[in-house]
Amino acid sequence: MPGDNAKKALIDSLNGLLADYFALYLKTKNYHWHVAGPQFRDLHLLFDEQAAELFALTDVIGERVRKNGGATLTSIGAVAAKSVIEDDDRTSVDAIAMVKALRDDNAKLVERIRAAKQAAGEAGDNATEGMADDWTDQAEKRVWFLTEIAS
């Protein structure tokens, strides 16, 4: 039977993942709002689609924290403290630079999902462990699409 330390590690991992999803959602929306150039329409729509995917999982991940007995993130400050996704406050960024930044951030997200899956396994949380496979697949698809655009 998993111990309290494994459960605490899972909760911390999930909160870090939740922070990353919020941070990447906001960054993706920033790029959606500010993309310009010949690929405007395609990237504007793609970034919006990807932002919606990211936001849709925030509640799912937050509820996994609660179902494991933990407290979720409470503020923008909590997101900033836990996320490994770097902010980009610029409103004027080259479109391909946006694509590459989001590709790299989604690749970071894949690693964080894998870490959460491992923590879930160690804590005996097979529900989170199973969900993480879908989260990984979605993030890998985003990486793939963005990689193809950046090529």
Secondary structure, 3 states (H helix, E strand, C coil): CCCHHHHHHHHHHHHHHHHHHHHHHHHHHHHHHHCCCCCHHHHHHHHHHHHHHHHHHHHHHHHHHHHCCCCCCCCHHHHHHHCCCCCCCCCCCCHHHHHHHHHHHHHHHHHHHHHHHHHHHHHCCHHHHHHHHHHHHHHHHHHHHHHHHHC
